[in-house]
Amino acid sequence: MAAAAPKPPTRTVRAPDLKAVLNLQFKSKKRLEGRVRWFDKEKGFGKILPLDARSTSVEEEIFVHKNQIEDGPESDNYAALAPGALVSYEMTTQEDGKPCAGNVRVQGLARMVQNGLTQAAGAALSAKEARLRQLLLQGLQSGVFQEKGHKKALMEDGFLQGVAREVGTLGTSGKSAALTLYAVMDGHAGISCSNFVVLNLERNILDSLRDQRKRDANAEQILKSSLLAGFKVTEHSFHQYANKLEGGAGRTWATSGSTCCAACLAGPDEEGRLRLLVANVGDSRAVLGKKDGFAVRLSVDHRPDNAGERRRVEQQGGTVAAFGGAHRVILKSRGQVAAGLSVTRSFG
């Protein structure tokens, strides 16, 4: 009688670890870049602000835990974590399934270690820089006064009264900075344009500032570019909206306009200082009062009697002439000639 063949040994197959699978999937993606918004080393966690928030579908600030730092909490990477430090990371998940940054690596660490540094270069704020930042966020005071002309049915002017914002880092400093924006708008032919600028200018400047974060430029260059882009986007958006209107509303918005003079105070920059930048269209003016009683003019009026502005108007086919006690840009439309505004630039 033949002996029964021995049964093969049974083998237990374990289900794959879900966390390991998710980590493997995330690691297959490209590494992302961001700057440390804050990190509490006593508690072992913090937040990273992505350089391009559009590259991920999760919330703008990414959670990071000490266990997700490359080489662990005892590494040079962990020691170099500080507000403003530039880092690269991969998207992974926590044990509860929520997204977080993984394999976090401080950029330029080798150079910092070689130089004997144990924190991100320039990331930590000095006591003076911290005071300047706090001044922007909580210490500035401002006032506004408006008076409607007796011939006007509505107040056509507007203003922005310096709401402080945290803006991450400015330029190559790696320092956590703040910004506040003040502005006045002198509307004409109705309130539509000045109100639109009040509601949209600050947001457009801040959006442009976020888009500038990847640039290898200093704080002044980034702020100048952001102000210019914010003004251009606001003007473009106004015309886009006005062109969609019909009837009386369309005519009202088509003739409405506004000057604007904006002062942006931001810092600290690479040298630990505050930066004041002024941008304007039209003849609304910024003036700096000094302790010694003197005043410094910070903007140039865009008026037809300014030689440079007059030349610019004429080069574009326009005409400037004295009319009604002021120099004005002369408009020609359908064979008709009409006196235009006494400013050469404006919104609307």
C-alpha positions as CSV (number, residue, x, y, z in Angstrom):
1,M,0.0,0.0,0.0
2,A,1.5,3.3,-1.1
3,A,2.1,5.9,1.5
4,A,0.2,9.2,1.2
5,A,2.1,12.1,-0.1
6,P,3.0,14.6,2.6
7,K,1.0,17.9,2.6
8,P,2.9,21.0,1.7
9,P,3.4,23.3,4.7
10,T,0.7,26.0,5.1
11,R,1.9,29.6,4.6
12,T,0.2,32.6,6.1
13,V,0.0,35.6,3.7
14,R,-0.3,38.9,5.5
15,A,-2.3,41.8,4.0
16,P,-0.1,44.7,2.9
17,D,0.3,47.4,5.5
18,L,-2.0,50.3,4.3
19,K,0.3,53.0,5.6
20,A,3.3,51.4,3.8
21,V,1.4,51.3,0.6
22,L,0.3,54.9,0.9
23,N,3.9,56.0,1.7
24,L,5.1,54.1,-1.4
25,Q,2.6,55.9,-3.5
26,F,3.5,59.3,-2.2
27,K,7.2,58.6,-2.6
28,S,6.8,58.0,-6.3
29,K,5.8,61.6,-6.7
30,K,8.2,64.5,-7.1
31,R,9.6,66.3,-4.1
32,L,7.9,69.6,-3.3
33,E,9.4,72.7,-1.9
34,G,8.2,75.0,0.9
35,R,9.3,77.2,3.8
36,V,8.8,76.4,7.5
37,R,6.0,78.6,8.7
38,W,6.6,77.6,12.4
39,F,8.0,74.6,14.2
40,D,7.8,73.9,18.0
41,K,10.8,71.7,18.8
42,E,9.5,71.0,22.3
43,K,6.3,69.5,21.0
44,G,7.9,68.2,17.9
45,F,5.6,69.5,15.2
46,G,4.9,72.5,13.0
47,K,3.6,73.7,9.6
48,I,5.2,74.1,6.2
49,L,4.0,76.7,3.7
50,P,4.3,75.3,0.1
51,L,6.1,77.6,-2.4
52,D,3.4,76.7,-4.9
53,A,0.1,76.0,-3.0
54,R,-1.4,75.0,-6.4
55,S,0.8,71.9,-6.6
56,T,-1.2,70.1,-3.9
57,S,-4.9,69.5,-3.3
58,V,-4.6,69.7,0.5
59,E,-4.8,72.8,2.7
60,E,-2.2,75.5,2.0
61,E,-0.2,74.8,5.2
62,I,1.2,71.3,5.5
63,F,1.6,69.6,8.9
64,V,5.0,68.2,9.7
65,H,6.0,65.9,12.6
66,K,9.4,65.3,14.0
67,N,9.2,61.6,13.0
68,Q,9.0,62.7,9.4
69,I,12.2,64.7,9.4
70,E,14.9,63.0,7.3
71,D,17.4,61.1,9.5
72,G,15.1,61.7,12.6
73,P,14.9,64.2,15.5
74,E,18.6,63.9,16.3
75,S,19.8,64.9,12.9
76,D,21.2,68.1,11.5
77,N,18.0,68.4,9.4
78,Y,16.0,68.7,12.6
79,A,18.4,71.1,14.2
80,A,18.2,73.4,11.1
81,L,14.4,73.7,11.2
82,A,13.4,77.3,11.9
83,P,10.7,79.7,10.7
84,G,11.6,80.7,7.1
85,A,13.9,77.7,6.4
86,L,13.6,76.4,2.8
87,V,12.8,72.7,2.8
88,S,11.9,69.9,0.4
89,Y,9.5,67.1,1.2
90,E,7.2,64.4,0.0
91,M,3.5,64.1,0.6
92,T,2.6,61.2,2.9
93,T,-0.1,60.5,5.5
94,Q,-0.3,60.4,9.3
95,E,-1.6,57.3,11.1
96,D,-5.2,58.8,11.1
97,G,-5.0,59.1,7.3
98,K,-4.5,62.9,7.2
99,P,-1.9,64.3,4.8
100,C,1.4,65.5,6.1
101,A,5.0,66.3,4.9
102,G,7.4,63.3,4.9
103,N,11.1,62.9,4.5
104,V,11.6,66.6,5.2
105,R,15.0,67.9,4.2
106,V,16.4,71.4,4.8
107,Q,17.8,72.8,1.6
108,G,21.5,73.8,1.6
109,L,22.1,71.8,4.8
110,A,25.5,70.5,3.6
111,R,26.8,74.1,3.2
112,M,25.4,75.1,6.6
113,V,27.0,72.1,8.4
114,Q,30.3,72.9,6.7
115,N,30.1,76.4,8.0
116,G,29.2,75.1,11.5
117,L,25.7,76.4,11.4
118,T,22.9,74.5,13.1
119,Q,19.9,76.6,12.0
120,A,18.6,77.8,8.6
121,A,20.7,80.8,7.5
122,G,19.0,84.0,8.4
123,A,15.8,82.3,9.5
124,A,15.9,83.3,13.1
125,L,14.9,86.9,13.8
126,S,17.0,89.1,15.9
127,A,15.4,91.0,18.8
128,K,15.3,94.2,16.7
129,E,13.8,92.4,13.7
130,A,11.2,90.7,15.8
131,R,10.2,94.2,17.2
132,L,9.9,95.6,13.6
133,R,7.7,92.7,12.6
134,Q,5.5,93.1,15.7
135,L,5.3,96.8,15.0
136,L,3.8,96.1,11.6
137,L,1.4,93.5,13.0
138,Q,0.1,95.3,16.1
139,G,1.9,98.7,16.7
140,L,0.9,101.0,13.8
141,Q,-1.8,103.6,14.2
142,S,-3.6,105.4,11.3
143,G,-6.5,107.8,10.8
144,V,-8.7,108.7,7.9
145,F,-10.9,111.8,7.2
146,Q,-13.2,112.2,4.2
147,E,-15.5,115.1,3.2
148,K,-17.9,114.9,0.3
149,G,-18.0,117.8,-2.1
150,H,-21.3,119.7,-1.9
151,K,-22.0,119.1,-5.7
152,K,-21.6,115.3,-5.3
153,A,-24.5,113.0,-4.6
154,L,-22.2,110.3,-3.2
155,M,-18.8,110.0,-1.7
156,E,-16.7,108.9,-4.7
157,D,-13.4,108.3,-2.9
158,G,-12.1,105.3,-1.0
159,F,-9.2,104.1,1.1
160,L,-7.4,101.1,2.6
161,Q,-6.4,101.6,6.2
162,G,-3.4,99.4,6.7
163,V,-4.6,95.9,7.7
164,A,-1.4,94.0,8.7
165,R,-0.7,90.6,7.0
166,E,1.9,87.9,7.6
167,V,3.5,87.2,4.3
168,G,6.0,84.4,5.0
169,T,9.5,85.4,3.7
170,L,10.6,88.3,1.6
171,G,13.3,87.6,-1.0
172,T,16.4,85.6,0.0
173,S,16.3,86.6,3.7
174,G,14.5,83.5,4.9
175,K,13.0,85.7,7.6
176,S,9.3,85.7,8.6
177,A,8.0,89.0,7.4
178,A,4.8,91.1,7.7
179,L,3.2,93.7,5.4
180,T,0.7,96.5,5.7
181,L,-0.9,98.5,2.9
182,Y,-2.3,102.0,2.9
183,A,-4.1,103.6,0.0
184,V,-6.4,106.4,-1.1
185,M,-8.6,106.4,-4.2
186,D,-10.0,109.6,-5.7
187,G,-13.0,108.4,-7.8
188,H,-14.5,110.3,-10.7
189,A,-17.8,109.9,-12.6
190,G,-19.3,107.7,-9.9
191,I,-18.3,105.3,-7.2
192,S,-18.0,102.1,-9.3
193,C,-14.3,102.2,-10.0
194,S,-13.0,103.5,-6.7
195,N,-15.1,100.8,-4.8
196,F,-13.8,98.1,-7.1
197,V,-10.2,99.1,-6.4
198,V,-10.9,99.2,-2.6
199,L,-12.3,95.7,-2.7
200,N,-9.7,94.1,-5.0
201,L,-6.3,95.9,-5.0
202,E,-4.9,94.5,-1.7
203,R,-5.9,90.9,-2.6
204,N,-4.3,91.2,-6.0
205,I,-1.1,92.6,-4.5
206,L,-0.9,89.7,-2.0
207,D,-1.6,87.1,-4.7
208,S,1.2,88.6,-6.8
209,L,3.5,88.5,-3.8
210,R,2.8,84.8,-3.3
211,D,3.6,84.2,-7.0
212,Q,7.0,85.9,-6.4
213,R,8.2,83.6,-3.7
214,K,10.2,81.3,-6.1
215,R,12.2,84.2,-7.5
216,D,15.9,84.6,-6.5
217,A,15.5,88.3,-5.8
218,N,15.8,90.7,-2.9
219,A,12.9,92.1,-0.9
220,E,12.8,95.4,-2.8
221,Q,12.6,93.8,-6.2
222,I,9.9,91.4,-5.1
223,L,7.8,94.1,-3.5
224,K,8.1,96.4,-6.6
225,S,7.1,93.5,-8.9
226,S,4.1,92.6,-6.7
227,L,2.8,96.2,-6.5
228,L,3.1,96.6,-10.3
229,A,1.4,93.3,-11.0
230,G,-1.3,94.0,-8.4
231,F,-2.2,97.3,-10.1
232,K,-2.2,95.8,-13.6
233,V,-4.4,92.8,-12.5
234,T,-6.9,95.2,-10.8
235,E,-7.2,97.4,-13.9
236,H,-7.6,94.3,-16.1
237,S,-10.2,92.8,-13.8
238,F,-12.2,96.1,-13.7
239,H,-12.5,96.2,-17.5
240,Q,-13.4,92.5,-17.7
241,Y,-16.3,93.0,-15.3
242,A,-17.4,96.3,-16.8
243,N,-17.5,94.9,-20.3
244,K,-20.0,92.2,-19.1
245,L,-22.5,94.8,-18.0
246,E,-25.4,96.0,-20.2
247,G,-27.7,99.0,-20.2
248,G,-27.4,101.8,-17.7
249,A,-25.0,99.8,-15.4
250,G,-22.7,99.2,-18.4
251,R,-22.6,102.9,-19.2
252,T,-22.0,103.9,-15.6
253,W,-19.1,101.5,-15.2
254,A,-17.6,102.4,-18.6
255,T,-17.3,106.1,-17.6
256,S,-16.2,105.6,-14.0
257,G,-12.6,105.9,-12.9
258,S,-10.3,106.4,-10.0
259,T,-6.8,107.5,-9.0
260,C,-4.9,105.5,-6.5
261,C,-1.8,106.1,-4.3
262,A,-0.7,103.1,-2.2
263,A,2.0,102.9,0.4
264,C,3.3,99.4,1.3
265,L,5.3,98.9,4.5
266,A,7.0,95.5,4.8
267,G,9.8,93.7,6.6
268,P,12.2,92.7,7.9
269,D,14.2,92.4,4.7
270,E,17.7,90.9,4.2
271,E,19.3,93.7,6.2
272,G,16.7,93.5,9.0
273,R,15.0,96.8,8.0
274,L,11.5,97.8,7.0
275,R,10.9,98.7,3.4
276,L,8.5,101.5,2.3
277,L,7.4,101.4,-1.3
278,V,4.9,103.8,-3.0
279,A,2.9,103.2,-6.2
280,N,0.4,105.6,-7.7
281,V,-1.8,106.4,-10.8
282,G,-3.2,109.8,-11.2
283,D,-2.6,112.8,-8.9
284,S,-3.2,111.4,-5.5
285,R,0.0,112.1,-3.6
286,A,2.1,110.5,-0.8
287,V,4.1,112.8,1.5
288,L,6.5,111.7,4.3
289,G,6.5,114.1,7.3
290,K,9.8,114.2,9.2
291,K,10.5,115.0,12.8
292,D,12.4,118.2,11.9
293,G,9.2,119.6,10.3
294,F,10.2,119.1,6.7
295,A,8.3,117.0,4.3
296,V,9.5,114.6,1.6
297,R,7.4,114.0,-1.6
298,L,7.2,110.2,-2.3
299,S,5.2,110.1,-5.5
300,V,5.0,111.9,-8.8
301,D,1.6,113.3,-10.0
302,H,0.4,111.9,-13.4
303,R,-0.9,115.2,-14.8
304,P,-1.0,116.7,-18.3
305,D,1.2,119.6,-17.3
306,N,4.0,117.2,-16.3
307,A,6.5,117.3,-19.3
308,G,7.1,113.6,-19.2
309,E,3.4,112.7,-19.0
310,R,2.5,115.1,-21.8
311,R,5.2,113.6,-24.0
312,R,3.8,110.1,-23.3
313,V,0.3,111.2,-24.2
314,E,1.4,112.8,-27.4
315,Q,3.5,109.8,-28.4
316,Q,0.3,107.7,-28.2
317,G,-1.7,110.0,-30.4
318,G,-3.3,112.1,-27.7
319,T,-3.4,115.9,-27.2
320,V,-3.0,118.1,-24.2
321,A,-4.5,121.5,-23.9
322,A,-5.6,124.0,-21.3
323,F,-9.3,123.9,-20.6
324,G,-11.5,125.1,-17.7
325,G,-8.5,126.4,-15.8
326,A,-6.5,123.2,-16.0
327,H,-4.5,121.2,-18.5
328,R,-6.5,118.2,-19.8
329,V,-6.1,115.3,-22.1
330,I,-8.2,116.0,-25.2
331,L,-10.3,113.1,-26.4
332,K,-11.4,112.5,-30.0
333,S,-14.3,110.1,-30.7
334,R,-16.5,109.8,-33.8
335,G,-15.2,113.2,-35.1
336,Q,-16.1,114.9,-31.8
337,V,-13.6,116.6,-29.6
338,A,-14.1,116.7,-25.8
339,A,-12.1,117.8,-22.9
340,G,-11.0,114.8,-20.8
341,L,-9.5,114.3,-17.4
342,S,-6.9,116.5,-15.7
343,V,-4.9,113.3,-15.0
344,T,-3.0,111.2,-17.5
345,R,-3.3,107.9,-15.7
346,S,-6.1,106.3,-13.7
347,F,-8.0,103.1,-13.1
348,G,-11.0,102.6,-15.3
